[in-house]
Structure formats: C-alpha cells, structure tokens
Amino acid sequence: MMEKLLNQWLWSQEFWLPPTITWHDIDNGTTGGNHQPLPCDLLVALPLALGFIAVRFAFERVVALPLSRKLGVFDRVQVRVLPNPKLEAFYMQRKKHFTQSELMGLEKHCGLTMRQIQNWLRLRRNQDKPSNTKKFCEASWRFVFYLIAFTAGLTFLIDTAWFWHYRECWRGYPKQPVADSHYWYYILELSFYWSLLLCVSVDVKRKDFKEQIIHHIATISLISFSYCANFVRVGTVVMLLHDSSDFLLESAKMFNYAGWKKTCDSLFVVFAVVFLGTRLIVFPCRVLYSTFVESLDFFKPFPGYYLFNGLLLVLQALHIFWAYLILRMLYKFIFLGKVEKDERSDDESDVEEEGEDSGMEGECCWEQSKGTLNSKLGSLADNCVLNNLTHQRRNMNSRLPKAR
C-alpha cells in the first residue's frame, strides 16, 4: 500500500516523464549502460556528504593550515574586551541591530558611558570576525574539490557526443543509459553541495549569504530532479560549466588571504573572463536554448520539463547577480589599478575604523559624529587663535631691540 501511494503521488509518471512514456518503458528500454537512473540512488549522497565533511575537517588541519603558514597568511591581532555579563547578554541577543534608546538603557544598568558601551560592542564584534587562516582553509578545500571535479568531468565528457552538440542530449530521451563515470560524477557533486549546505552555519558568512543558500538549494534540487527524470546528459554539461570557473575564484581568494596581490589580481581577471563567458554566453545561449527549444523536437512538454527549466532560470538569475558584482570589481581593477576586495567578501571580515559606530541608527551616528566634529573644530580654532597671538607677540618682541 505504501509503495502504491508513493508511485501514485511522489513518482507519478505524468509529472516526471513525457506523455505516452511510463516507468515500465524505461525499465525495458534503458540498455547499454551500467546504471538506470532510480530515485533511490540519491540516498547515497547523504552519507557521502557526511564523509565530505569529515575529509574537509582533516584536510583543513593537515594540509591547508600548514600551507597557509608557508604562504604567509597573516591574522590580525584582535583586542579582547573585558568580561561584562550584561553587555555580553545584550550583544548575543541583538548583535548589530540596536538603537540609541537601548544604549541609553544600558548606560543606566551598566554604569558605563555611552562611548564606553559603543567601544565595548565594537571590540566585541571584532572578536567574532573570522581570521584569514580560517578563510584560507575554507577556500583551499573548495579549490581542491572544484579542480578535481572539473578535471574528472572534462575527462568523462570530452569523448561524448553531447559535449560537442547539445542536441544529442535529447536523442533517445528518456531511454538513455547512464555510464558508471557519469553516475559517480553526479552523486559526488550532489554530496558536495549537501555538505556545503550542512556547513553553511559554521562557514564564514559573506555578503551574498542569502544568495548562496538559494544557490545551494537550487543546485541540490536541480541535480536531484534531473537525475530522477534522466536529464543526466545536460546535467553533466551544466555542472562542468560551473566547475570551470569556481576553482579559479577559490585560488584567487587563497592568494588574496596570503597577501600575494599581483597573483590574486591575475587569477581574478582570468576567473572573470571564464565566468562571464560560460555563465552569460554559453549557459543561456547554448544550454538554456537546448533545454527550452531543441528538447521539444524529441518530446512534448510535461510538468517536469517546466520544473527543470525553472530551476535553470533561478541559476541564471544568480549568475546575473554575481556577474554584476564581478563587473564592479573589474571596473575597480581597470580604473584603480587593483582589485580592492571581493564584492562577495565576508560580511564580518572588513576591519572597522576606530570610532565607527557598530550598530546605532543613522540619527544616533550623525548626532555623535556632529558633536565630536564640533568639539574638534572648536579646539582647532582655539589653537589657531592662540598660535596666531603667540606668533604676533614673538614678532613684536623680536622687533623691539631693532627699534631701540
């Protein structure tokens, strides 16, 4: 009874397969390969994701950490704040988002001035910023995986017909066999993205944190669905296009954290060219055109066809968002002569300037800055007047002997 319900609702052939095609047809027609795409195969990805996390933990400590020291990765020394339970509880509850009225309430309960509270909160937030070593280790792990995945994927696909002619992705669909190499390429990519999603809460948080979550969920959904619907051929092409630029980005980050600016800038320019070429030209003009238009020459549209293309459009929207950030960085590189920082850089990695308010609203920041500015201007004016008077008196005293 349970199997019947699953086949009727979850694995409905009207949703997953083109019209007139049934699961029985695929069972009898998929020959010539070692694997027939089955939804139960995706369950292997979950234990493999946990294995990726364990391997990453060992890699970062055994390989990435010593490598960071050899490359000269420097960690900024953070000033630790004095323990204050009330301020600590307030900080853990509100983090960056607090108002002037809340700070005034703390001023009464803690016995500290407004300035002291602001300095404490600023230093406390600096303590939570990730070190360059941590960011280097994360980037090096992703670099190793993306490089291996790209090399393996290119080796597996370069001899296939659909790698050169995307129209071949649909010939014989959905009765297409899956080779062992393509099966493992699919499962390992899915496992890796599951591991990234599971570790997102402990990884360095970046400015595009929400976009990264959407990207991981869309990628996992796309890989899972494309495997169940046997869109494996076009799916391998999509994964290879993504891996071709990802390892270049991670290598640029590694050299950036190590302080190798020229190497970082060169790698970033190469990454930008590959990213813009693959994700703004090849992906929409070749892959999306094939999935939207060329595929209809081999089957009639069905619900799975629309879901698959919808997920691809989500990826393309993220590509456009990241391309905008990359073009901003290229503009800085061309007109300023260097890549100042990653537009997708860590949200908490920028060093705050001394005297920066770490969370007050705009009005509070303006009032405090205005008061400080007025006091400094006043003292500066007084000093200028005193200096002028002193200078005039000295001139008069030096002229008196001459007059005598």
LOGUVEX-940039 format. One record per residue (C-alpha): residue number from 0; residue in one letter; x, y, z. Coordinates in steps of 0.02 Angstrom, whole numbers. Layout:
REM residues N
+-----+-----+--------+--------+--------+
:   n : res :   east :  north :     up :
+-----+-----+--------+--------+--------+
: NUM :   A :      X :      Y :      Z :
...
+-----+-----+--------+--------+--------+
END
This chain:
REM residues 404
+-----+-----+--------+--------+--------+
:   n : res :   east :  north :     up :
+-----+-----+--------+--------+--------+
:   0 :   M :      0 :      0 :      0 :
:   1 :   M :    141 :    122 :     43 :
:   2 :   E :    231 :     84 :   -119 :
:   3 :   K :     71 :    112 :   -216 :
:   4 :   L :     45 :    282 :   -134 :
:   5 :   L :    224 :    335 :   -170 :
:   6 :   N :    209 :    284 :   -352 :
:   7 :   Q :     42 :    373 :   -366 :
:   8 :   W :     90 :    538 :   -283 :
:   9 :   L :    278 :    559 :   -271 :
:  10 :   W :    336 :    463 :   -425 :
:  11 :   S :    189 :    500 :   -537 :
:  12 :   Q :    242 :    462 :   -715 :
:  13 :   E :    128 :    601 :   -780 :
:  14 :   F :    240 :    725 :   -689 :
:  15 :   W :    412 :    650 :   -713 :
:  16 :   L :    401 :    580 :   -889 :
:  17 :   P :    343 :    642 :  -1059 :
:  18 :   P :    170 :    591 :  -1120 :
:  19 :   T :    149 :    409 :  -1175 :
:  20 :   I :    308 :    358 :  -1079 :
:  21 :   T :    293 :    252 :   -922 :
:  22 :   W :    415 :    187 :   -792 :
:  23 :   H :    393 :     15 :   -868 :
:  24 :   D :    453 :     79 :  -1036 :
:  25 :   I :    611 :    147 :   -956 :
:  26 :   D :    642 :    -16 :   -863 :
:  27 :   N :    633 :   -113 :  -1027 :
:  28 :   G :    712 :     16 :  -1140 :
:  29 :   T :    863 :     80 :  -1044 :
:  30 :   T :   1001 :    -36 :  -1103 :
:  31 :   G :   1184 :    -19 :  -1142 :
:  32 :   G :   1235 :     61 :   -978 :
:  33 :   N :   1279 :      2 :   -805 :
:  34 :   H :   1156 :    117 :   -717 :
:  35 :   Q :    974 :    153 :   -739 :
:  36 :   P :    927 :    318 :   -652 :
:  37 :   L :    825 :    275 :   -498 :
:  38 :   P :    770 :    399 :   -361 :
:  39 :   C :    835 :    282 :   -226 :
:  40 :   D :   1013 :    311 :   -291 :
:  41 :   L :   1007 :    487 :   -220 :
:  42 :   L :   1003 :    420 :    -42 :
:  43 :   V :   1187 :    377 :    -61 :
:  44 :   A :   1225 :    564 :    -65 :
:  45 :   L :   1181 :    594 :    118 :
:  46 :   P :   1313 :    479 :    198 :
:  47 :   L :   1437 :    537 :     67 :
:  48 :   A :   1402 :    718 :    119 :
:  49 :   L :   1447 :    673 :    298 :
:  50 :   G :   1604 :    591 :    230 :
:  51 :   F :   1647 :    751 :    137 :
:  52 :   I :   1631 :    849 :    299 :
:  53 :   A :   1748 :    729 :    389 :
:  54 :   V :   1875 :    736 :    247 :
:  55 :   R :   1864 :    926 :    245 :
:  56 :   F :   1895 :    933 :    433 :
:  57 :   A :   2053 :    829 :    413 :
:  58 :   F :   2110 :    920 :    255 :
:  59 :   E :   2098 :   1093 :    333 :
:  60 :   R :   2206 :   1042 :    481 :
:  61 :   V :   2331 :    927 :    398 :
:  62 :   V :   2355 :   1014 :    229 :
:  63 :   A :   2275 :   1186 :    223 :
:  64 :   L :   2338 :   1252 :    390 :
:  65 :   P :   2524 :   1214 :    359 :
:  66 :   L :   2505 :   1279 :    182 :
:  67 :   S :   2435 :   1444 :    246 :
:  68 :   R :   2588 :   1468 :    356 :
:  69 :   K :   2707 :   1433 :    212 :
:  70 :   L :   2617 :   1557 :    101 :
:  71 :   G :   2625 :   1690 :    236 :
:  72 :   V :   2441 :   1708 :    285 :
:  73 :   F :   2434 :   1843 :    419 :
:  74 :   D :   2299 :   1854 :    553 :
:  75 :   R :   2258 :   2021 :    628 :
:  76 :   V :   2276 :   2027 :    817 :
:  77 :   Q :   2107 :   2064 :    896 :
:  78 :   V :   2093 :   2161 :   1059 :
:  79 :   R :   1990 :   2061 :   1183 :
:  80 :   V :   1859 :   2153 :   1285 :
:  81 :   L :   1843 :   2148 :   1473 :
:  82 :   P :   1709 :   2025 :   1531 :
:  83 :   N :   1541 :   2110 :   1559 :
:  84 :   P :   1392 :   1990 :   1579 :
:  85 :   K :   1259 :   2122 :   1546 :
:  86 :   L :   1340 :   2187 :   1387 :
:  87 :   E :   1378 :   2009 :   1332 :
:  88 :   A :   1197 :   1958 :   1351 :
:  89 :   F :   1141 :   2113 :   1256 :
:  90 :   Y :   1266 :   2081 :   1117 :
:  91 :   M :   1217 :   1898 :   1096 :
:  92 :   Q :   1035 :   1948 :   1086 :
:  93 :   R :   1045 :   2095 :    966 :
:  94 :   K :   1215 :   2079 :    877 :
:  95 :   K :   1222 :   2231 :    761 :
:  96 :   H :   1043 :   2291 :    768 :
:  97 :   F :   1014 :   2405 :    917 :
:  98 :   T :    952 :   2582 :    941 :
:  99 :   Q :   1004 :   2735 :   1038 :
: 100 :   S :    867 :   2710 :   1168 :
: 101 :   E :    930 :   2534 :   1203 :
: 102 :   L :   1107 :   2600 :   1227 :
: 103 :   M :   1042 :   2733 :   1346 :
: 104 :   G :    957 :   2595 :   1447 :
: 105 :   L :   1121 :   2500 :   1454 :
: 106 :   E :   1208 :   2659 :   1512 :
: 107 :   K :   1099 :   2660 :   1668 :
: 108 :   H :   1114 :   2474 :   1707 :
: 109 :   C :   1300 :   2451 :   1673 :
: 110 :   G :   1369 :   2612 :   1748 :
: 111 :   L :   1466 :   2650 :   1589 :
: 112 :   T :   1461 :   2799 :   1473 :
: 113 :   M :   1386 :   2791 :   1300 :
: 114 :   R :   1558 :   2799 :   1223 :
: 115 :   Q :   1624 :   2655 :   1329 :
: 116 :   I :   1474 :   2546 :   1283 :
: 117 :   Q :   1498 :   2582 :   1098 :
: 118 :   N :   1684 :   2541 :   1107 :
: 119 :   W :   1647 :   2379 :   1201 :
: 120 :   L :   1519 :   2324 :   1072 :
: 121 :   R :   1635 :   2368 :    928 :
: 122 :   L :   1780 :   2269 :   1001 :
: 123 :   R :   1665 :   2125 :   1044 :
: 124 :   R :   1603 :   2116 :    865 :
: 125 :   N :   1782 :   2120 :    802 :
: 126 :   Q :   1817 :   1965 :    908 :
: 127 :   D :   1689 :   1867 :    807 :
: 128 :   K :   1768 :   1909 :    640 :
: 129 :   P :   1844 :   1757 :    555 :
: 130 :   S :   2032 :   1752 :    537 :
: 131 :   N :   2121 :   1749 :    370 :
: 132 :   T :   2183 :   1575 :    411 :
: 133 :   K :   2005 :   1509 :    429 :
: 134 :   K :   1953 :   1590 :    265 :
: 135 :   F :   2108 :   1521 :    178 :
: 136 :   C :   2071 :   1344 :    238 :
: 137 :   E :   1891 :   1353 :    176 :
: 138 :   A :   1943 :   1421 :      6 :
: 139 :   S :   2080 :   1291 :    -14 :
: 140 :   W :   1957 :   1148 :     20 :
: 141 :   R :   1835 :   1212 :   -110 :
: 142 :   F :   1979 :   1242 :   -232 :
: 143 :   V :   2037 :   1062 :   -219 :
: 144 :   F :   1864 :    991 :   -245 :
: 145 :   Y :   1817 :   1104 :   -391 :
: 146 :   L :   1984 :   1072 :   -477 :
: 147 :   I :   1966 :    883 :   -461 :
: 148 :   A :   1783 :    890 :   -513 :
: 149 :   F :   1820 :    996 :   -666 :
: 150 :   T :   1965 :    885 :   -721 :
: 151 :   A :   1865 :    725 :   -695 :
: 152 :   G :   1709 :    796 :   -779 :
: 153 :   L :   1808 :    854 :   -931 :
: 154 :   T :   1889 :    682 :   -944 :
: 155 :   F :   1721 :    594 :   -934 :
: 156 :   L :   1630 :    707 :  -1058 :
: 157 :   I :   1757 :    756 :  -1190 :
: 158 :   D :   1727 :    595 :  -1288 :
: 159 :   T :   1536 :    605 :  -1281 :
: 160 :   A :   1430 :    667 :  -1424 :
: 161 :   W :   1325 :    785 :  -1318 :
: 162 :   F :   1478 :    879 :  -1254 :
: 163 :   W :   1504 :    950 :  -1430 :
: 164 :   H :   1324 :    951 :  -1491 :
: 165 :   Y :   1194 :    989 :  -1358 :
: 166 :   R :   1055 :    923 :  -1469 :
: 167 :   E :   1122 :    748 :  -1433 :
: 168 :   C :   1070 :    770 :  -1252 :
: 169 :   W :    891 :    731 :  -1304 :
: 170 :   R :    912 :    596 :  -1434 :
: 171 :   G :    828 :    440 :  -1368 :
: 172 :   Y :    761 :    527 :  -1212 :
: 173 :   P :    710 :    465 :  -1086 :
: 174 :   K :    776 :    291 :  -1128 :
: 175 :   Q :    958 :    341 :  -1107 :
: 176 :   P :   1084 :    235 :  -1013 :
: 177 :   V :   1199 :    312 :   -881 :
: 178 :   A :   1382 :    261 :   -878 :
: 179 :   D :   1469 :    224 :   -714 :
: 180 :   S :   1579 :    379 :   -729 :
: 181 :   H :   1430 :    494 :   -757 :
: 182 :   Y :   1336 :    414 :   -613 :
: 183 :   W :   1477 :    446 :   -489 :
: 184 :   Y :   1508 :    620 :   -559 :
: 185 :   Y :   1326 :    659 :   -522 :
: 186 :   I :   1321 :    581 :   -349 :
: 187 :   L :   1485 :    659 :   -289 :
: 188 :   E :   1432 :    833 :   -348 :
: 189 :   L :   1265 :    813 :   -258 :
: 190 :   S :   1354 :    753 :   -100 :
: 191 :   F :   1473 :    901 :   -102 :
: 192 :   Y :   1333 :   1029 :   -115 :
: 193 :   W :   1242 :    941 :     27 :
: 194 :   S :   1400 :    958 :    132 :
: 195 :   L :   1410 :   1145 :     91 :
: 196 :   L :   1228 :   1168 :    142 :
: 197 :   L :   1253 :   1073 :    305 :
: 198 :   C :   1407 :   1177 :    349 :
: 199 :   V :   1337 :   1346 :    298 :
: 200 :   S :   1303 :   1396 :    479 :
: 201 :   V :   1486 :   1372 :    532 :
: 202 :   D :   1569 :   1436 :    374 :
: 203 :   V :   1621 :   1617 :    350 :
: 204 :   K :   1465 :   1719 :    316 :
: 205 :   R :   1476 :   1826 :    160 :
: 206 :   K :   1378 :   1972 :     92 :
: 207 :   D :   1287 :   1858 :    -30 :
: 208 :   F :   1241 :   1735 :    109 :
: 209 :   K :   1057 :   1726 :     58 :
: 210 :   E :   1103 :   1705 :   -124 :
: 211 :   Q :   1221 :   1564 :    -78 :
: 212 :   I :   1082 :   1474 :     17 :
: 213 :   I :    967 :   1493 :   -134 :
: 214 :   H :   1107 :   1432 :   -247 :
: 215 :   H :   1141 :   1276 :   -142 :
: 216 :   I :    956 :   1231 :   -129 :
: 217 :   A :    926 :   1262 :   -314 :
: 218 :   T :   1081 :   1159 :   -360 :
: 219 :   I :   1031 :   1013 :   -249 :
: 220 :   S :    853 :   1017 :   -317 :
: 221 :   L :    915 :   1030 :   -495 :
: 222 :   I :   1039 :    886 :   -480 :
: 223 :   S :    912 :    776 :   -389 :
: 224 :   F :    769 :    811 :   -509 :
: 225 :   S :    875 :    797 :   -666 :
: 226 :   Y :    938 :    627 :   -609 :
: 227 :   C :    763 :    562 :   -571 :
: 228 :   A :    698 :    624 :   -740 :
: 229 :   N :    856 :    559 :   -828 :
: 230 :   F :    915 :    732 :   -883 :
: 231 :   V :   1089 :    668 :   -843 :
: 232 :   R :   1170 :    717 :  -1006 :
: 233 :   V :   1128 :    901 :  -1000 :
: 234 :   G :   1154 :    898 :   -811 :
: 235 :   T :   1336 :    844 :   -829 :
: 236 :   V :   1364 :    988 :   -951 :
: 237 :   V :   1289 :   1113 :   -828 :
: 238 :   M :   1399 :   1050 :   -686 :
: 239 :   L :   1556 :   1058 :   -793 :
: 240 :   L :   1520 :   1238 :   -843 :
: 241 :   H :   1504 :   1288 :   -661 :
: 242 :   D :   1661 :   1198 :   -605 :
: 243 :   S :   1764 :   1280 :   -743 :
: 244 :   S :   1764 :   1449 :   -655 :
: 245 :   D :   1738 :   1402 :   -473 :
: 246 :   F :   1913 :   1334 :   -444 :
: 247 :   L :   1988 :   1494 :   -518 :
: 248 :   L :   1889 :   1601 :   -396 :
: 249 :   E :   1943 :   1498 :   -246 :
: 250 :   S :   2126 :   1504 :   -298 :
: 251 :   A :   2115 :   1694 :   -313 :
: 252 :   K :   2044 :   1702 :   -137 :
: 253 :   M :   2184 :   1594 :    -70 :
: 254 :   F :   2319 :   1710 :   -138 :
: 255 :   N :   2220 :   1862 :    -79 :
: 256 :   Y :   2220 :   1799 :    101 :
: 257 :   A :   2407 :   1761 :     84 :
: 258 :   G :   2442 :   1939 :     27 :
: 259 :   W :   2501 :   1893 :   -149 :
: 260 :   K :   2409 :   2038 :   -230 :
: 261 :   K :   2480 :   2026 :   -407 :
: 262 :   T :   2445 :   1839 :   -417 :
: 263 :   C :   2271 :   1867 :   -346 :
: 264 :   D :   2233 :   2005 :   -472 :
: 265 :   S :   2292 :   1899 :   -619 :
: 266 :   L :   2190 :   1749 :   -566 :
: 267 :   F :   2038 :   1858 :   -537 :
: 268 :   V :   2047 :   1928 :   -713 :
: 269 :   V :   2058 :   1751 :   -785 :
: 270 :   F :   1913 :   1698 :   -675 :
: 271 :   A :   1807 :   1846 :   -731 :
: 272 :   V :   1836 :   1806 :   -915 :
: 273 :   V :   1792 :   1621 :   -890 :
: 274 :   F :   1641 :   1660 :   -779 :
: 275 :   L :   1566 :   1790 :   -896 :
: 276 :   G :   1599 :   1679 :  -1048 :
: 277 :   T :   1525 :   1519 :   -977 :
: 278 :   R :   1380 :   1587 :   -874 :
: 279 :   L :   1323 :   1737 :   -976 :
: 280 :   I :   1358 :   1670 :  -1151 :
: 281 :   V :   1373 :   1480 :  -1159 :
: 282 :   F :   1246 :   1439 :  -1023 :
: 283 :   P :   1099 :   1548 :  -1083 :
: 284 :   C :   1136 :   1542 :  -1271 :
: 285 :   R :   1179 :   1358 :  -1285 :
: 286 :   V :   1116 :   1261 :  -1134 :
: 287 :   L :    954 :   1354 :  -1099 :
: 288 :   Y :    914 :   1362 :  -1284 :
: 289 :   S :    938 :   1175 :  -1295 :
: 290 :   T :    830 :   1137 :  -1143 :
: 291 :   F :    692 :   1258 :  -1193 :
: 292 :   V :    686 :   1238 :  -1383 :
: 293 :   E :    788 :   1092 :  -1450 :
: 294 :   S :    719 :    969 :  -1323 :
: 295 :   L :    541 :    994 :  -1391 :
: 296 :   D :    595 :    913 :  -1555 :
: 297 :   F :    608 :    747 :  -1461 :
: 298 :   F :    463 :    753 :  -1338 :
: 299 :   K :    310 :    854 :  -1292 :
: 300 :   P :    318 :    969 :  -1140 :
: 301 :   F :    268 :    896 :   -972 :
: 302 :   P :    270 :    962 :   -791 :
: 303 :   G :    446 :    902 :   -761 :
: 304 :   Y :    505 :    997 :   -914 :
: 305 :   Y :    440 :   1161 :   -840 :
: 306 :   L :    513 :   1125 :   -667 :
: 307 :   F :    684 :   1083 :   -738 :
: 308 :   N :    691 :   1242 :   -843 :
: 309 :   G :    625 :   1345 :   -698 :
: 310 :   L :    770 :   1289 :   -588 :
: 311 :   L :    892 :   1329 :   -728 :
: 312 :   L :    818 :   1504 :   -737 :
: 313 :   V :    848 :   1526 :   -550 :
: 314 :   L :   1031 :   1483 :   -578 :
: 315 :   Q :   1040 :   1606 :   -721 :
: 316 :   A :    967 :   1744 :   -612 :
: 317 :   L :   1105 :   1710 :   -484 :
: 318 :   H :   1233 :   1714 :   -625 :
: 319 :   I :   1174 :   1888 :   -673 :
: 320 :   F :   1183 :   1947 :   -492 :
: 321 :   W :   1362 :   1883 :   -471 :
: 322 :   A :   1412 :   1948 :   -642 :
: 323 :   Y :   1359 :   2122 :   -585 :
: 324 :   L :   1474 :   2108 :   -433 :
: 325 :   I :   1616 :   2044 :   -541 :
: 326 :   L :   1598 :   2185 :   -666 :
: 327 :   R :   1607 :   2310 :   -522 :
: 328 :   M :   1770 :   2233 :   -468 :
: 329 :   L :   1836 :   2236 :   -647 :
: 330 :   Y :   1793 :   2420 :   -654 :
: 331 :   K :   1896 :   2450 :   -497 :
: 332 :   F :   2039 :   2347 :   -568 :
: 333 :   I :   2042 :   2442 :   -733 :
: 334 :   F :   2022 :   2618 :   -666 :
: 335 :   L :   2103 :   2600 :   -493 :
: 336 :   G :   2239 :   2478 :   -544 :
: 337 :   K :   2198 :   2340 :   -420 :
: 338 :   V :   2060 :   2228 :   -355 :
: 339 :   E :   2022 :   2310 :   -189 :
: 340 :   K :   1917 :   2170 :   -115 :
: 341 :   D :   1795 :   2034 :   -161 :
: 342 :   E :   1622 :   2107 :   -185 :
: 343 :   R :   1559 :   1942 :   -117 :
: 344 :   S :   1681 :   1953 :     28 :
: 345 :   D :   1647 :   1906 :    208 :
: 346 :   D :   1513 :   2010 :    291 :
: 347 :   E :   1612 :   2020 :    451 :
: 348 :   S :   1789 :   2024 :    384 :
: 349 :   D :   1811 :   2209 :    350 :
: 350 :   V :   1910 :   2297 :    484 :
: 351 :   E :   1809 :   2434 :    565 :
: 352 :   E :   1889 :   2603 :    583 :
: 353 :   E :   1921 :   2675 :    753 :
: 354 :   G :   1770 :   2771 :    811 :
: 355 :   E :   1649 :   2684 :    693 :
: 356 :   D :   1481 :   2654 :    771 :
: 357 :   S :   1442 :   2469 :    763 :
: 358 :   G :   1254 :   2466 :    758 :
: 359 :   M :   1170 :   2629 :    804 :
: 360 :   E :   1043 :   2702 :    688 :
: 361 :   G :   1087 :   2841 :    568 :
: 362 :   E :   1021 :   2980 :    678 :
: 363 :   C :   1124 :   2923 :    828 :
: 364 :   C :   1280 :   2907 :    722 :
: 365 :   W :   1255 :   3081 :    649 :
: 366 :   E :   1225 :   3164 :    818 :
: 367 :   Q :   1378 :   3085 :    894 :
: 368 :   S :   1488 :   3123 :    743 :
: 369 :   K :   1423 :   3302 :    739 :
: 370 :   G :   1462 :   3329 :    923 :
: 371 :   T :   1636 :   3257 :    904 :
: 372 :   L :   1666 :   3360 :    748 :
: 373 :   N :   1608 :   3521 :    831 :
: 374 :   S :   1719 :   3492 :    982 :
: 375 :   K :   1869 :   3457 :    871 :
: 376 :   L :   1835 :   3609 :    763 :
: 377 :   G :   1817 :   3715 :    919 :
: 378 :   S :   1981 :   3657 :    992 :
: 379 :   L :   2064 :   3677 :    823 :
: 380 :   A :   2000 :   3856 :    809 :
: 381 :   D :   2059 :   3897 :    986 :
: 382 :   N :   2231 :   3827 :    947 :
: 383 :   C :   2240 :   3929 :    788 :
: 384 :   V :   2195 :   4090 :    881 :
: 385 :   L :   2321 :   4054 :   1019 :
: 386 :   N :   2457 :   4014 :    894 :
: 387 :   N :   2424 :   4174 :    798 :
: 388 :   L :   2429 :   4279 :    957 :
: 389 :   T :   2589 :   4195 :   1015 :
: 390 :   H :   2669 :   4217 :    844 :
: 391 :   Q :   2623 :   4403 :    842 :
: 392 :   R :   2695 :   4430 :   1017 :
: 393 :   R :   2858 :   4346 :    967 :
: 394 :   N :   2870 :   4456 :    813 :
: 395 :   M :   2841 :   4613 :    918 :
: 396 :   N :   2972 :   4559 :   1046 :
: 397 :   S :   3099 :   4525 :    908 :
: 398 :   R :   3069 :   4697 :    833 :
: 399 :   L :   3089 :   4794 :    996 :
: 400 :   P :   3281 :   4779 :   1004 :
: 401 :   K :   3292 :   4833 :    823 :
: 402 :   A :   3183 :   4984 :    860 :
: 403 :   R :   3289 :   5030 :   1011 :
+-----+-----+--------+--------+--------+
END
